[in-house]
Amino acid sequence: MKFIAITQRLIKAENYYELRETLGLQWGELFHKNELFKGFLPLPLSYEIPFSKYLESKQVKAVILSGGNDLSLFSDSDLSILRDKYESSVIESCMRHNIPLLGVCRGAQMIAHFFGSVIESNTFSKIDSINHIKSHNIIMKNEIFKANSFHNFCITKLGDDLETLAIANDNTIESFKHKTLPIYAIMWHIERENGLENTSILRKWLKNVANYKLT
């Protein structure tokens, strides 16, 4: 059994005056019940442990940057700053070791920002029918499918190292990949309802995971 490491949402538990790392139960259900993740277990990453320590185990086959928390680009929250710093180090390590990386929602925005993309508030959209806080159509080549959506910020232009895989009706970018590295990103949540209506991009990433050789 091998592990796919996942970054977690950071929250402040006000009643206990402490910071907590959390991962939605849907992630466990996805790994336990979906055949796509057969042979893998999720490994929640702690922000207090350098990512390099996890790699020393020789068990991490891939990494997912999960949703939750705004980027520090849009928030001066200590939690956002801490998470951005940690996830930047994860991206750098994945690039260095050619480890398959998948960004989901906030994770996609993090990867996009890391590679110099443009991210804007949803309110910029000129198409009234688009609401990125609810399910909407995704356009991928000549195929259209519906996916969940829970994000307040949209990717409007990719950095030079990235290429578009799917868009929304307002031409914002819903999925992309790195041009040479096994780095993929999607703006919908694969772990939530209506997150697996189309799995072609996820399958391409998982093929990279299967082919990755632990060293």
Z-matrix of the N, CA and C atoms (Angstrom, degrees):
N
C 1 1.462
C 2 1.527 1 109.71
N 3 1.318 2 116.73 1 129.58
C 4 1.456 3 121.62 2 178.90
C 5 1.522 4 110.01 3 -113.07
N 6 1.323 5 114.94 4 165.02
C 7 1.461 6 120.28 5 -174.70
C 8 1.522 7 112.50 6 -111.34
N 9 1.339 8 114.69 7 143.88
C 10 1.453 9 121.86 8 165.97
C 11 1.526 10 105.84 9 -110.55
N 12 1.312 11 116.42 10 114.10
C 13 1.460 12 121.46 11 -177.44
C 14 1.527 13 109.94 12 -74.45
N 15 1.328 14 116.79 13 143.38
C 16 1.463 15 121.75 14 -179.19
C 17 1.526 16 109.73 15 -133.44
N 18 1.329 17 116.71 16 129.38
C 19 1.467 18 119.51 17 173.53
C 20 1.521 19 109.13 18 -75.24
N 21 1.320 20 116.27 19 155.27
C 22 1.461 21 121.33 20 -173.42
C 23 1.534 22 112.40 21 -115.21
N 24 1.321 23 114.55 22 159.18
C 25 1.463 24 121.11 23 171.95
C 26 1.530 25 109.09 24 -70.56
N 27 1.317 26 116.88 25 144.10
C 28 1.460 27 122.01 26 175.43
C 29 1.526 28 109.35 27 -105.98
N 30 1.321 29 116.67 28 132.35
C 31 1.470 30 120.56 29 178.50
C 32 1.525 31 109.58 30 -135.92
N 33 1.328 32 115.65 31 157.57
C 34 1.457 33 121.95 32 173.15
C 35 1.526 34 108.49 33 -102.23
N 36 1.303 35 116.53 34 119.35
C 37 1.464 36 121.23 35 175.89
C 38 1.522 37 107.35 36 -87.61
N 39 1.322 38 116.64 37 94.08
C 40 1.456 39 121.70 38 -172.32
C 41 1.527 40 112.67 39 -60.52
N 42 1.333 41 117.62 40 -38.39
C 43 1.465 42 120.42 41 -177.37
C 44 1.530 43 112.54 42 -66.41
N 45 1.344 44 115.55 43 -23.63
C 46 1.460 45 119.49 44 -177.80
C 47 1.527 46 112.20 45 -112.63
N 48 1.355 47 115.83 46 -2.02
C 49 1.458 48 121.46 47 178.22
C 50 1.527 49 111.88 48 54.19
N 51 1.321 50 114.75 49 49.40
C 52 1.457 51 118.87 50 178.72
C 53 1.520 52 110.84 51 -145.83
N 54 1.329 53 115.39 52 156.94
C 55 1.455 54 121.58 53 174.83
C 56 1.515 55 108.88 54 -89.58
N 57 1.344 56 116.13 55 143.54
C 58 1.465 57 120.08 56 -179.95
C 59 1.519 58 111.10 57 -132.92
N 60 1.312 59 114.40 58 147.29
C 61 1.457 60 122.43 59 173.12
C 62 1.513 61 107.07 60 -100.87
N 63 1.332 62 117.66 61 128.91
C 64 1.462 63 119.84 62 -176.26
C 65 1.521 64 110.73 63 -132.90
N 66 1.317 65 115.26 64 149.08
C 67 1.454 66 122.64 65 176.14
C 68 1.523 67 107.73 66 -135.86
N 69 1.334 68 117.36 67 126.21
C 70 1.450 69 121.04 68 -177.67
C 71 1.527 70 112.76 69 -58.09
N 72 1.322 71 115.81 70 144.58
C 73 1.462 72 120.59 71 179.38
C 74 1.525 73 112.19 72 -60.19
N 75 1.344 74 116.43 73 -22.54
C 76 1.473 75 119.81 74 -179.09
C 77 1.529 76 111.79 75 -60.92
N 78 1.341 77 116.53 76 -30.17
C 79 1.461 78 118.50 77 178.83
C 80 1.521 79 110.96 78 -65.27
N 81 1.319 80 117.04 79 -41.70
C 82 1.461 81 119.91 80 177.40
C 83 1.515 82 111.72 81 -63.69
N 84 1.330 83 116.07 82 -40.37
C 85 1.461 84 120.47 83 178.38
C 86 1.521 85 111.02 84 -63.81
N 87 1.334 86 116.44 85 -40.78
C 88 1.463 87 120.44 86 179.61
C 89 1.520 88 111.08 87 -60.34
N 90 1.318 89 117.12 88 -47.07
C 91 1.470 90 120.86 89 -178.21
C 92 1.528 91 111.40 90 -70.41
N 93 1.325 92 116.56 91 -31.72
C 94 1.465 93 120.04 92 -176.17
C 95 1.522 94 112.72 93 -79.19
N 96 1.343 95 117.17 94 -36.01
C 97 1.458 96 119.98 95 -169.94
C 98 1.528 97 115.14 96 -109.63
N 99 1.334 98 118.25 97 -20.12
C 100 1.456 99 119.30 98 -175.30
C 101 1.524 100 110.94 99 -93.56
N 102 1.328 101 115.36 100 129.35
C 103 1.463 102 120.92 101 -176.71
C 104 1.527 103 112.67 102 -63.12
N 105 1.320 104 117.32 103 -24.19
C 106 1.461 105 120.30 104 -179.75
C 107 1.529 106 111.59 105 -60.10
N 108 1.344 107 116.29 106 -29.76
C 109 1.462 108 120.41 107 -176.61
C 110 1.525 109 112.52 108 -105.51
N 111 1.321 110 115.96 109 17.90
C 112 1.458 111 120.38 110 178.16
C 113 1.535 112 110.12 111 -60.26
N 114 1.329 113 116.42 112 132.54
C 115 1.459 114 120.98 113 -179.86
C 116 1.513 115 114.00 114 93.35
N 117 1.357 116 116.56 115 -1.95
C 118 1.461 117 120.37 116 179.90
C 119 1.527 118 110.98 117 -123.53
N 120 1.311 119 115.26 118 150.47
C 121 1.454 120 122.09 119 171.61
C 122 1.526 121 108.80 120 -121.05
N 123 1.338 122 117.90 121 144.95
C 124 1.463 123 119.49 122 176.74
C 125 1.525 124 110.36 123 -76.22
N 126 1.316 125 116.45 124 140.22
C 127 1.456 126 122.05 125 178.34
C 128 1.533 127 108.37 126 -122.12
N 129 1.348 128 117.89 127 98.49
C 130 1.465 129 120.16 128 179.65
C 131 1.531 130 110.69 129 -64.40
N 132 1.317 131 116.57 130 130.98
C 133 1.458 132 121.40 131 -179.04
C 134 1.526 133 110.52 132 -90.64
N 135 1.326 134 116.70 133 135.41
C 136 1.457 135 121.88 134 175.12
C 137 1.524 136 109.52 135 -94.98
N 138 1.317 137 116.11 136 135.39
C 139 1.460 138 121.01 137 -178.94
C 140 1.526 139 112.32 138 -71.43
N 141 1.315 140 117.29 139 -10.58
C 142 1.456 141 121.51 140 178.34
C 143 1.524 142 112.47 141 -90.24
N 144 1.328 143 116.85 142 -3.93
C 145 1.472 144 121.28 143 -179.65
C 146 1.520 145 108.45 144 -117.40
N 147 1.317 146 119.34 145 119.99
C 148 1.472 147 120.73 146 178.41
C 149 1.522 148 110.87 147 -54.97
N 150 1.333 149 115.97 148 140.04
C 151 1.461 150 120.02 149 -178.15
C 152 1.526 151 111.33 150 -59.15
N 153 1.329 152 117.20 151 -29.67
C 154 1.465 153 121.18 152 179.54
C 155 1.525 154 111.56 153 -59.46
N 156 1.351 155 116.87 154 -29.19
C 157 1.461 156 119.93 155 179.00
C 158 1.520 157 111.27 156 -67.64
N 159 1.331 158 116.28 157 -36.62
C 160 1.460 159 119.89 158 177.90
C 161 1.534 160 110.61 159 -67.05
N 162 1.317 161 116.33 160 -37.67
C 163 1.459 162 119.73 161 -179.28
C 164 1.526 163 111.56 162 -66.86
N 165 1.322 164 117.19 163 -27.61
C 166 1.465 165 120.57 164 179.33
C 167 1.523 166 112.08 165 -63.41
N 168 1.332 167 116.71 166 -21.41
C 169 1.469 168 120.08 167 -179.30
C 170 1.524 169 112.38 168 -71.27
N 171 1.342 170 116.74 169 -18.77
C 172 1.475 171 121.88 170 -178.03
C 173 1.528 172 112.34 171 62.38
N 174 1.325 173 116.70 172 27.04
C 175 1.459 174 121.07 173 -178.65
C 176 1.528 175 113.30 174 -118.65
N 177 1.324 176 117.60 175 -10.05
C 178 1.463 177 121.22 176 -175.87
C 179 1.524 178 110.31 177 -87.03
N 180 1.336 179 115.71 178 112.85
C 181 1.469 180 121.28 179 -178.62
C 182 1.515 181 112.94 180 -91.48
N 183 1.335 182 117.31 181 -19.05
C 184 1.463 183 120.31 182 -176.41
C 185 1.516 184 108.60 183 -168.54
N 186 1.335 185 115.20 184 172.30
C 187 1.460 186 120.86 185 179.93
C 188 1.522 187 109.59 186 -136.48
N 189 1.337 188 115.83 187 141.30
C 190 1.462 189 122.20 188 171.74
C 191 1.528 190 108.26 189 -118.53
N 192 1.332 191 116.39 190 127.02
C 193 1.458 192 121.07 191 169.75
C 194 1.520 193 106.30 192 -90.87
N 195 1.321 194 117.67 193 113.67
C 196 1.462 195 121.80 194 -171.61
C 197 1.527 196 111.93 195 -85.91
N 198 1.338 197 115.67 196 -177.46
C 199 1.456 198 121.86 197 -178.83
C 200 1.524 199 112.50 198 -85.51
N 201 1.333 200 115.25 199 -177.05
C 202 1.457 201 121.05 200 178.85
C 203 1.515 202 112.86 201 97.58
N 204 1.337 203 117.06 202 150.40
C 205 1.464 204 124.11 203 -179.36
C 206 1.530 205 111.02 204 63.16
N 207 1.319 206 116.79 205 138.08
C 208 1.464 207 120.45 206 173.08
C 209 1.522 208 109.79 207 -78.20
N 210 1.320 209 116.67 208 157.40
C 211 1.461 210 120.20 209 172.00
C 212 1.521 211 108.74 210 -65.06
N 213 1.323 212 116.72 211 152.23
C 214 1.464 213 119.84 212 177.10
C 215 1.522 214 111.12 213 -65.87
N 216 1.324 215 116.72 214 -14.86
C 217 1.463 216 121.91 215 173.66
C 218 1.517 217 110.92 216 -59.08
N 219 1.336 218 116.77 217 -30.09
C 220 1.460 219 122.68 218 -177.60
C 221 1.525 220 113.28 219 -115.19
N 222 1.311 221 118.02 220 -1.49
C 223 1.458 222 121.64 221 -176.88
C 224 1.520 223 109.65 222 -147.35
N 225 1.337 224 116.52 223 136.99
C 226 1.465 225 120.05 224 176.96
C 227 1.527 226 111.42 225 -94.15
N 228 1.331 227 116.21 226 16.18
C 229 1.456 228 121.56 227 178.61
C 230 1.531 229 110.89 228 -61.51
N 231 1.332 230 115.68 229 138.37
C 232 1.466 231 119.98 230 176.34
C 233 1.523 232 111.18 231 -59.71
N 234 1.329 233 116.39 232 -32.92
C 235 1.462 234 120.56 233 -179.71
C 236 1.527 235 110.84 234 -66.64
N 237 1.329 236 116.35 235 -42.60
C 238 1.461 237 120.40 236 179.13
C 239 1.521 238 110.62 237 -64.77
N 240 1.323 239 116.56 238 -41.44
C 241 1.463 240 120.99 239 179.88
C 242 1.526 241 110.89 240 -64.42
N 243 1.335 242 116.76 241 -44.90
C 244 1.460 243 121.46 242 178.71
C 245 1.514 244 110.62 243 -61.64
N 246 1.329 245 116.15 244 -45.01
C 247 1.466 246 119.41 245 -177.68
C 248 1.521 247 111.05 246 -66.88
N 249 1.321 248 118.04 247 -42.52
C 250 1.474 249 120.78 248 178.45
C 251 1.526 250 111.29 249 -59.56
N 252 1.312 251 116.16 250 -43.50
C 253 1.467 252 120.05 251 -178.77
C 254 1.522 253 110.92 252 -62.63
N 255 1.330 254 115.91 253 -44.28
C 256 1.469 255 119.55 254 -178.91
C 257 1.521 256 111.02 255 -67.52
N 258 1.333 257 116.41 256 -45.91
C 259 1.461 258 118.94 257 -177.22
C 260 1.523 259 111.75 258 -68.90
N 261 1.318 260 118.41 259 -28.75
C 262 1.467 261 120.25 260 173.87
C 263 1.524 262 110.36 261 -62.77
N 264 1.337 263 116.15 262 -39.63
C 265 1.466 264 119.35 263 178.32
C 266 1.524 265 111.11 264 -67.61
N 267 1.342 266 116.63 265 -33.66
C 268 1.466 267 120.64 266 176.94
C 269 1.526 268 110.13 267 -65.57
N 270 1.326 269 116.36 268 -45.58
C 271 1.469 270 120.10 269 178.98
C 272 1.519 271 110.70 270 -59.85
N 273 1.327 272 116.75 271 -44.34
C 274 1.463 273 120.55 272 179.55
C 275 1.519 274 111.53 273 -61.15
N 276 1.332 275 116.92 274 -41.47
C 277 1.467 276 120.78 275 178.67
C 278 1.517 277 111.54 276 -66.29
N 279 1.325 278 117.08 277 -41.21
C 280 1.469 279 120.69 278 178.84
C 281 1.521 280 110.63 279 -63.16
N 282 1.317 281 116.68 280 -39.84
C 283 1.465 282 120.23 281 177.31
C 284 1.526 283 110.46 282 -64.32
N 285 1.312 284 115.76 283 -44.21
C 286 1.467 285 121.19 284 -176.64
C 287 1.528 286 111.66 285 -64.34
N 288 1.334 287 116.35 286 -38.38
C 289 1.468 288 120.42 287 -175.21
C 290 1.532 289 112.84 288 -104.92
N 291 1.332 290 116.71 289 4.73
C 292 1.464 291 121.60 290 179.60
C 293 1.532 292 112.25 291 60.66
N 294 1.322 293 116.65 292 34.69
C 295 1.459 294 122.37 293 -179.26
C 296 1.529 295 109.50 294 -80.98
N 297 1.331 296 118.70 295 131.18
C 298 1.469 297 120.59 296 177.15
C 299 1.527 298 111.82 297 -58.69
N 300 1.320 299 116.10 298 130.93
C 301 1.460 300 122.19 299 -176.83
C 302 1.522 301 109.28 300 -129.44
N 303 1.337 302 116.30 301 135.00
C 304 1.456 303 121.84 302 177.47
C 305 1.522 304 109.33 303 -126.03
N 306 1.325 305 117.12 304 127.42
C 307 1.450 306 121.95 305 174.51
C 308 1.513 307 110.16 306 -101.60
N 309 1.337 308 116.82 307 131.07
C 310 1.466 309 122.23 308 179.83
C 311 1.527 310 108.75 309 -117.65
N 312 1.325 311 117.38 310 119.44
C 313 1.460 312 124.32 311 179.30
C 314 1.528 313 110.97 312 54.10
N 315 1.315 314 118.57 313 -105.00
C 316 1.460 315 120.37 314 177.93
C 317 1.526 316 111.06 315 -55.84
N 318 1.342 317 115.51 316 -36.77
C 319 1.461 318 120.27 317 177.84
C 320 1.510 319 112.29 318 -62.99
N 321 1.336 320 116.81 319 -36.95
C 322 1.466 321 120.93 320 176.68
C 323 1.524 322 110.21 321 -65.52
N 324 1.330 323 116.14 322 -41.86
C 325 1.462 324 120.01 323 177.62
C 326 1.525 325 110.94 324 -63.36
N 327 1.331 326 117.07 325 -37.84
C 328 1.459 327 121.26 326 179.34
C 329 1.521 328 110.94 327 -63.10
N 330 1.325 329 116.43 328 -45.44
C 331 1.464 330 120.08 329 178.60
C 332 1.523 331 110.36 330 -64.88
N 333 1.328 332 116.24 331 -44.12
C 334 1.464 333 120.48 332 179.50
C 335 1.529 334 110.52 333 -58.63
N 336 1.327 335 116.57 334 -46.23
C 337 1.468 336 121.26 335 179.92
C 338 1.525 337 111.00 336 -63.92
N 339 1.319 338 117.51 337 -41.00
C 340 1.464 339 122.57 338 179.97
C 341 1.526 340 110.76 339 -57.45
N 342 1.336 341 116.02 340 -36.79
C 343 1.459 342 120.63 341 -177.64
C 344 1.531 343 112.78 342 -97.91
N 345 1.326 344 117.12 343 21.59
C 346 1.454 345 120.84 344 170.70
C 347 1.509 346 116.16 345 76.77
N 348 1.323 347 117.91 346 30.37
C 349 1.466 348 121.81 347 178.77
C 350 1.530 349 110.46 348 -85.09
N 351 1.331 350 115.49 349 169.93
C 352 1.458 351 121.95 350 178.41
C 353 1.522 352 108.86 351 -103.19
N 354 1.339 353 116.89 352 127.58
C 355 1.460 354 122.97 353 179.34
C 356 1.521 355 107.59 354 -124.99
N 357 1.343 356 116.52 355 132.15
C 358 1.454 357 121.33 356 -176.81
C 359 1.527 358 110.77 357 -131.17
N 360 1.325 359 115.18 358 162.35
C 361 1.454 360 120.83 359 176.19
C 362 1.521 361 110.41 360 -65.75
N 363 1.329 362 116.82 361 148.64
C 364 1.467 363 121.26 362 177.81
C 365 1.522 364 112.47 363 -56.46
N 366 1.315 365 117.67 364 -25.65
C 367 1.463 366 120.95 365 -173.25
C 368 1.525 367 113.33 366 -67.74
N 369 1.349 368 116.67 367 -10.43
C 370 1.461 369 119.24 368 179.77
C 371 1.529 370 111.71 369 -72.28
N 372 1.355 371 116.90 370 -22.58
C 373 1.468 372 120.95 371 -171.80
C 374 1.519 373 112.13 372 -59.42
N 375 1.337 374 115.64 373 135.50
C 376 1.461 375 121.89 374 178.72
C 377 1.530 376 111.70 375 -93.23
N 378 1.327 377 116.45 376 -1.97
C 379 1.459 378 120.61 377 -178.35
C 380 1.520 379 108.98 378 -103.03
N 381 1.328 380 116.89 379 108.73
C 382 1.465 381 121.41 380 -173.29
C 383 1.526 382 112.98 381 -62.29
N 384 1.332 383 115.80 382 -26.45
C 385 1.467 384 118.80 383 -175.13
C 386 1.526 385 112.38 384 -75.12
N 387 1.329 386 117.60 385 -13.27
C 388 1.453 387 119.94 386 -178.37
C 389 1.521 388 110.57 387 -89.38
N 390 1.306 389 115.72 388 122.21
C 391 1.450 390 122.25 389 173.88
C 392 1.523 391 106.40 390 -130.77
N 393 1.305 392 116.84 391 110.88
C 394 1.456 393 119.88 392 -174.43
C 395 1.526 394 113.32 393 -83.58
N 396 1.338 395 116.30 394 12.03
C 397 1.464 396 120.39 395 173.39
C 398 1.527 397 110.00 396 -103.85
N 399 1.312 398 118.12 397 8.51
C 400 1.460 399 120.80 398 176.17
C 401 1.526 400 108.74 399 -145.84
N 402 1.327 401 116.54 400 169.44
C 403 1.467 402 120.93 401 -178.21
C 404 1.521 403 111.07 402 -57.53
N 405 1.316 404 116.34 403 142.10
C 406 1.460 405 120.98 404 176.31
C 407 1.524 406 109.05 405 -154.96
N 408 1.315 407 116.45 406 172.53
C 409 1.456 408 121.59 407 -176.70
C 410 1.527 409 112.10 408 -74.07
N 411 1.329 410 114.51 409 142.71
C 412 1.455 411 123.09 410 173.81
C 413 1.524 412 107.50 411 -115.81
N 414 1.310 413 117.59 412 132.89
C 415 1.466 414 122.41 413 -179.10
C 416 1.523 415 109.10 414 -109.08
N 417 1.322 416 115.89 415 120.61
C 418 1.461 417 121.59 416 -179.39
C 419 1.523 418 108.41 417 -130.55
N 420 1.325 419 116.91 418 104.56
C 421 1.462 420 122.89 419 -172.94
C 422 1.530 421 107.91 420 56.56
N 423 1.334 422 118.31 421 -119.06
C 424 1.461 423 121.03 422 -178.95
C 425 1.524 424 112.50 423 -99.66
N 426 1.317 425 116.66 424 13.01
C 427 1.468 426 121.29 425 -176.23
C 428 1.526 427 110.40 426 -111.51
N 429 1.331 428 116.48 427 141.47
C 430 1.453 429 121.98 428 177.21
C 431 1.529 430 108.63 429 -125.23
N 432 1.308 431 116.77 430 132.33
C 433 1.455 432 120.91 431 176.74
C 434 1.524 433 108.66 432 -143.77
N 435 1.313 434 116.34 433 163.82
C 436 1.462 435 121.70 434 -178.10
C 437 1.522 436 109.42 435 -103.14
N 438 1.336 437 115.65 436 138.52
C 439 1.460 438 120.54 437 178.70
C 440 1.521 439 109.74 438 -138.13
N 441 1.328 440 115.85 439 158.45
C 442 1.457 441 120.12 440 176.68
C 443 1.534 442 109.69 441 -68.65
N 444 1.312 443 116.43 442 164.25
C 445 1.463 444 120.12 443 -178.25
C 446 1.527 445 109.21 444 -158.15
N 447 1.335 446 116.31 445 130.00
C 448 1.466 447 120.50 446 -175.52
C 449 1.529 448 112.03 447 -140.13
N 450 1.326 449 117.93 448 29.52
C 451 1.464 450 118.29 449 -172.62
C 452 1.530 451 113.18 450 -115.83
N 453 1.335 452 114.88 451 143.87
C 454 1.463 453 122.42 452 -179.67
C 455 1.523 454 113.21 453 -92.98
N 456 1.328 455 116.55 454 -7.64
C 457 1.453 456 120.94 455 -178.10
C 458 1.524 457 109.66 456 -129.99
N 459 1.331 458 115.96 457 145.00
C 460 1.459 459 122.35 458 -175.46
C 461 1.525 460 110.92 459 -122.22
N 462 1.312 461 115.47 460 147.64
C 463 1.462 462 121.63 461 175.46
C 464 1.529 463 107.52 462 -87.72
N 465 1.324 464 116.66 463 119.95
C 466 1.469 465 120.46 464 -175.97
C 467 1.524 466 113.24 465 -107.10
N 468 1.323 467 117.63 466 -18.97
C 469 1.460 468 120.94 467 178.27
C 470 1.516 469 108.70 468 -154.96
N 471 1.335 470 116.05 469 133.28
C 472 1.458 471 121.11 470 -178.34
C 473 1.523 472 112.24 471 -91.15
N 474 1.333 473 115.18 472 151.88
C 475 1.455 474 120.86 473 172.13
C 476 1.521 475 110.92 474 -67.35
N 477 1.308 476 116.47 475 165.73
C 478 1.466 477 121.59 476 -173.19
C 479 1.525 478 113.72 477 -63.29
N 480 1.335 479 118.09 478 -23.97
C 481 1.468 480 120.86 479 -177.74
C 482 1.521 481 113.27 480 -83.93
N 483 1.331 482 116.82 481 -4.53
C 484 1.460 483 121.09 482 -173.62
C 485 1.520 484 111.88 483 -115.16
N 486 1.340 485 116.63 484 156.29
C 487 1.458 486 121.32 485 176.92
C 488 1.526 487 110.56 486 -135.63
N 489 1.321 488 115.92 487 144.24
C 490 1.460 489 122.74 488 -175.74
C 491 1.522 490 112.17 489 -74.32
N 492 1.327 491 116.14 490 138.96
C 493 1.465 492 122.42 491 174.51
C 494 1.524 493 111.70 492 -112.48
N 495 1.333 494 117.70 493 -31.99
C 496 1.461 495 120.94 494 -177.86
C 497 1.526 496 109.25 495 -155.25
N 498 1.351 497 115.52 496 151.94
C 499 1.460 498 121.42 497 -179.77
C 500 1.528 499 110.13 498 -133.94
N 501 1.332 500 115.74 499 168.35
C 502 1.465 501 122.35 500 171.40
C 503 1.524 502 108.51 501 -98.00
N 504 1.328 503 116.69 502 175.08
C 505 1.462 504 120.35 503 -178.61
C 506 1.530 505 113.41 504 -61.92
N 507 1.327 506 117.11 505 -23.52
C 508 1.464 507 120.18 506 179.36
C 509 1.529 508 112.07 507 -91.52
N 510 1.346 509 115.65 508 12.43
C 511 1.473 510 123.59 509 177.93
C 512 1.525 511 114.03 510 70.95
N 513 1.330 512 118.35 511 9.29
C 514 1.456 513 119.09 512 171.39
C 515 1.525 514 108.34 513 -73.46
N 516 1.307 515 115.35 514 155.42
C 517 1.465 516 120.99 515 -170.81
C 518 1.525 517 110.37 516 -90.14
N 519 1.315 518 116.24 517 120.59
C 520 1.460 519 122.62 518 -177.56
C 521 1.527 520 113.02 519 -98.99
N 522 1.317 521 116.96 520 -19.98
C 523 1.461 522 120.27 521 177.77
C 524 1.518 523 108.99 522 -156.65
N 525 1.340 524 115.02 523 147.26
C 526 1.459 525 119.83 524 178.42
C 527 1.523 526 109.40 525 -156.55
N 528 1.309 527 116.28 526 171.34
C 529 1.461 528 122.06 527 177.01
C 530 1.516 529 109.39 528 -142.27
N 531 1.314 530 115.09 529 161.85
C 532 1.459 531 120.61 530 172.65
C 533 1.521 532 108.13 531 -76.61
N 534 1.316 533 116.99 532 146.58
C 535 1.465 534 120.48 533 -174.98
C 536 1.521 535 113.01 534 -70.40
N 537 1.321 536 118.52 535 -26.49
C 538 1.468 537 120.22 536 -176.25
C 539 1.525 538 114.33 537 -128.67
N 540 1.326 539 118.29 538 -19.33
C 541 1.460 540 121.70 539 -176.40
C 542 1.533 541 111.10 540 -106.24
N 543 1.340 542 118.37 541 157.38
C 544 1.473 543 121.23 542 -179.29
C 545 1.528 544 111.89 543 -78.13
N 546 1.329 545 115.45 544 58.15
C 547 1.463 546 122.62 545 -179.47
C 548 1.525 547 108.52 546 -115.88
N 549 1.323 548 116.98 547 120.15
C 550 1.458 549 123.38 548 -179.53
C 551 1.529 550 109.39 549 -124.44
N 552 1.323 551 116.29 550 159.98
C 553 1.460 552 119.87 551 178.46
C 554 1.517 553 110.37 552 -151.09
N 555 1.334 554 115.71 553 142.73
C 556 1.456 555 122.10 554 177.42
C 557 1.526 556 108.04 555 -137.72
N 558 1.326 557 116.75 556 143.78
C 559 1.461 558 121.04 557 -177.73
C 560 1.527 559 112.88 558 -88.36
N 561 1.327 560 118.49 559 -12.55
C 562 1.465 561 120.08 560 176.97
C 563 1.530 562 109.32 561 -94.13
N 564 1.338 563 115.59 562 164.01
C 565 1.459 564 122.08 563 -175.90
C 566 1.527 565 110.06 564 -96.90
N 567 1.308 566 117.37 565 110.20
C 568 1.465 567 120.73 566 -179.69
C 569 1.521 568 111.73 567 -67.98
N 570 1.328 569 117.92 568 -21.68
C 571 1.464 570 120.96 569 -175.87
C 572 1.525 571 112.30 570 -86.87
N 573 1.339 572 118.14 571 -9.05
C 574 1.457 573 121.15 572 -176.88
C 575 1.530 574 111.26 573 -106.64
N 576 1.327 575 115.18 574 171.95
C 577 1.459 576 120.63 575 179.45
C 578 1.530 577 110.54 576 -57.33
N 579 1.312 578 116.98 577 139.98
C 580 1.465 579 124.61 578 -177.67
C 581 1.529 580 112.83 579 64.53
N 582 1.320 581 115.65 580 26.20
C 583 1.460 582 119.19 581 178.53
C 584 1.511 583 114.15 582 -97.71
N 585 1.329 584 116.64 583 -7.78
C 586 1.466 585 120.32 584 -177.27
C 587 1.532 586 111.33 585 -125.50
N 588 1.340 587 116.67 586 29.88
C 589 1.462 588 120.14 587 177.20
C 590 1.520 589 111.22 588 -63.93
N 591 1.319 590 115.97 589 -31.51
C 592 1.462 591 122.32 590 174.91
C 593 1.520 592 107.13 591 -136.81
N 594 1.335 593 116.05 592 123.21
C 595 1.469 594 119.86 593 -175.09
C 596 1.518 595 113.17 594 -113.59
N 597 1.317 596 118.26 595 12.81
C 598 1.467 597 120.32 596 -174.31
C 599 1.530 598 112.29 597 -62.69
N 600 1.324 599 117.39 598 -42.25
C 601 1.466 600 120.09 599 179.40
C 602 1.520 601 109.94 600 -69.09
N 603 1.322 602 116.56 601 -43.13
C 604 1.460 603 120.65 602 178.06
C 605 1.523 604 110.98 603 -60.29
N 606 1.317 605 117.38 604 -40.91
C 607 1.461 606 120.98 605 179.32
C 608 1.531 607 112.04 606 -64.48
N 609 1.320 608 116.56 607 -37.48
C 610 1.475 609 119.71 608 177.60
C 611 1.524 610 110.29 609 -63.09
N 612 1.336 611 115.36 610 -42.23
C 613 1.462 612 118.55 611 178.08
C 614 1.532 613 110.81 612 -65.65
N 615 1.316 614 117.19 613 -44.04
C 616 1.464 615 120.93 614 -179.31
C 617 1.530 616 111.68 615 -64.29
N 618 1.321 617 117.16 616 -28.05
C 619 1.472 618 120.09 617 174.53
C 620 1.524 619 109.79 618 -64.31
N 621 1.324 620 116.74 619 -40.11
C 622 1.465 621 120.44 620 175.08
C 623 1.523 622 111.10 621 -63.60
N 624 1.337 623 116.06 622 -38.09
C 625 1.462 624 120.48 623 178.54
C 626 1.528 625 110.22 624 -62.82
N 627 1.332 626 116.50 625 -46.03
C 628 1.457 627 120.96 626 -179.54
C 629 1.525 628 111.96 627 -61.58
N 630 1.330 629 115.84 628 -34.16
C 631 1.468 630 120.66 629 -177.06
C 632 1.525 631 113.56 630 -85.69
N 633 1.332 632 116.64 631 -9.95
C 634 1.463 633 118.78 632 -177.00
C 635 1.529 634 110.41 633 -72.95
N 636 1.316 635 116.40 634 129.20
C 637 1.451 636 122.58 635 -179.37
C 638 1.517 637 110.75 636 -98.45
N 639 1.313 638 116.23 637 120.17
C 640 1.452 639 120.97 638 178.20
C 641 1.523 640 110.05 639 -68.48
N 642 1.323 641 116.94 640 133.79
C 643 1.465 642 121.02 641 179.56
C 644 1.516 643 111.12 642 -126.36
